[in-house]
Amino acid sequence: MNDVYERTQQAWYPFAILGVIVAMVVFTTILAGATTELVLFWAVFLVMMVVVLGVFSRLTVTVDHDEVSTRFGWGWPKRRIPIPTIAGIEQVRNSGWYGWGVRYIPGGTWMYNVSGLDAVEILMTDGSKFRIGTDDPEGLKAAVDAASGGLPGVHA
């Protein structure tokens, strides 16, 4: 495979959450009286929220002839899966209960997801699984199939 598949999925809901939090902070600070300590506390809290939401609002997936790699926001957390360690891949649909971010979900599977319910599940040769949330499950599966020379489905 000479081509590289790369797709970045951006989630916008974290910024809506941040807007609600900022409104609550401003309202609470006004009601409580804007002391220097309170303003400093909320400023630090909001900076931490911006960092966390910035990291977990974007997921980039790259597939080349050597590996499948995933990385959030500014490059962390990330995971690399060498193509020779992939035994199978399947398009799946996540439960809404699984949420977003880095998760350990039922079935002993790690999942990276920023938005939506569509995903691919990669079965490794050691029996472990890794699920990647994506807005392009067909394209991601096809890229991994092409990089590996064709893989059977996880639950063929």
C-alpha positions in Angstrom: 0.0 0.0 0.0 1.6 3.2 -1.2 -1.2 5.4 0.0 -1.7 6.5 3.6 -5.2 6.7 5.0 -5.6 9.5 7.5 -8.9 10.8 8.9 -9.5 13.2 11.8 -12.8 13.3 13.5 -13.6 16.5 15.4 -16.2 16.5 18.1 -18.0 19.8 18.8 -20.0 18.8 21.9 -17.0 19.5 24.3 -17.1 23.1 23.3 -20.8 23.3 24.1 -20.0 21.7 27.4 -17.3 24.3 28.0 -19.8 27.1 27.2 -22.2 25.8 29.8 -19.4 25.5 32.4 -18.2 29.0 31.7 -21.7 30.4 32.1 -22.1 28.5 35.4 -18.7 29.8 36.6 -19.5 33.4 35.8 -23.0 33.2 37.3 -21.6 31.5 40.5 -18.8 33.9 40.8 -21.1 36.9 40.6 -23.5 35.4 43.1 -20.8 34.5 45.5 -18.9 37.8 45.2 -15.9 38.0 43.0 -13.0 37.7 45.4 -9.5 37.3 44.1 -9.2 33.8 45.4 -12.5 32.7 43.8 -11.6 34.2 40.4 -8.2 32.6 40.5 -9.7 29.2 41.4 -12.2 29.4 38.6 -9.5 30.6 36.1 -7.3 27.6 36.9 -10.3 25.2 36.7 -11.3 26.6 33.3 -7.7 26.3 31.9 -7.7 22.7 33.0 -11.1 22.1 31.3 -9.9 23.7 28.1 -6.8 21.4 28.0 -8.8 18.3 28.7 -11.6 19.1 26.2 -9.0 20.2 23.6 -7.2 16.8 23.9 -10.3 14.7 23.8 -12.3 16.6 21.1 -10.2 15.3 18.1 -9.1 11.8 17.1 -6.8 11.2 14.2 -6.4 7.7 12.7 -3.6 6.9 10.3 -3.1 3.6 8.4 0.0 2.9 6.3 1.8 -0.3 5.2 3.5 -0.6 8.7 0.8 0.3 11.3 -2.5 1.6 12.4 -2.0 4.6 14.7 -4.5 6.7 16.7 -3.9 9.9 18.5 -6.1 12.3 20.3 -6.0 16.1 20.1 -2.4 17.3 20.5 -0.9 13.8 20.0 -1.6 12.2 23.3 -2.9 9.6 24.2 -1.9 7.6 21.2 -1.7 4.0 20.2 0.2 2.1 17.4 -0.7 -1.3 16.2 1.8 -3.0 13.8 0.0 -4.4 10.8 1.5 -7.9 11.3 -0.2 -8.1 14.7 -3.7 -7.7 13.3 -5.6 -10.9 12.9 -9.0 -9.4 11.8 -11.1 -6.3 11.6 -14.9 -5.7 11.7 -17.2 -2.7 11.5 -19.2 -2.4 14.7 -21.6 0.0 16.4 -20.9 1.2 20.0 -23.5 1.3 22.7 -24.4 4.8 23.8 -23.4 3.7 27.3 -19.8 3.4 26.2 -19.3 7.2 26.0 -16.4 9.0 24.5 -12.7 9.3 25.3 -10.4 6.4 26.3 -12.5 3.6 27.7 -12.3 -0.1 28.7 -15.6 -1.5 27.5 -17.4 -4.8 28.0 -15.7 -7.8 26.4 -12.2 -6.8 27.5 -11.8 -4.2 24.8 -10.1 -0.8 24.9 -11.8 1.9 22.9 -10.8 5.4 21.6 -13.8 7.5 20.5 -14.6 11.2 20.3 -18.1 11.2 18.7 -20.8 9.0 17.4 -21.4 5.3 17.7 -19.7 3.9 14.5 -16.4 2.1 15.0 -14.1 -0.6 13.8 -12.9 -3.4 16.1 -9.4 -4.7 15.5 -8.6 -8.3 16.7 -4.9 -8.7 17.4 -3.0 -12.0 17.0 -2.6 -12.2 20.8 -6.4 -12.3 21.2 -6.8 -8.7 22.5 -9.1 -6.2 20.8 -9.0 -2.5 20.2 -12.0 -0.4 19.1 -11.6 2.9 17.2 -14.6 5.2 16.9 -14.8 6.8 13.5 -17.2 8.7 11.2 -15.8 6.6 8.3 -15.9 2.9 9.3 -16.0 1.6 5.7 -13.0 3.6 4.7 -11.0 2.7 7.8 -11.7 -1.0 7.4 -10.8 -0.9 3.7 -7.5 0.8 4.5 -6.6 -1.8 7.1 -7.6 -4.6 4.7 -5.5 -3.1 2.0 -2.5 -2.5 4.2 -2.6 -6.1 5.5 -3.3 -7.7 2.1 -6.8 -8.6 3.1 -8.1 -9.7 6.5 -11.0 -11.9 7.5 -13.7 -10.2 9.6 -13.3 -10.5 13.4 -16.6 -12.4 13.6 -16.7 -13.8 10.0 
